[in-house]
Amino acid sequence: MAQYCRRRSGEEFEPQNVWQVLKHGGGSVMVWGCMTSAGWGRLVLIEGTMDAELYCSVLEEGLLTTLDDLKINRSDIIFQQDNDPKHKSR
């Protein structure tokens, strides 16, 4: 959200006119999401290290519930992903 204020010329860097912001080092968040021709899918928060077991549960929570939400038949989709080993695990 942008914020604007009026200042006189030459006042932009005075201490009362500067708002310090931490841009890096504030942590990270990993999420999984999907999109379909019928709309956006669910966003799933991933906590911890992603492994094959967690990936399968993320797919159940994210992909399968998205298909149900959007009333998409599971046999009508083409599911694409990269070649990460955990994506190909049985």
C-alpha angles and dihedrals in degrees: 000000000000121000124199133194136174120244135172118251111282095019098094095099100041111122095249089055099050123085112196117219130189105227103175137029095040096119133261141259126208120205137172122216142163141200132208137186086258095054147287120325132223122291114229122200111224115211120191129357117337113239133160094273094050091045091055091051091048089053091050092049098039111026103032095044090047090054090049092046092051093039093238119158110238091224091058098063135090108212115204128189138152127264098266107146093235089058091059098044120119 
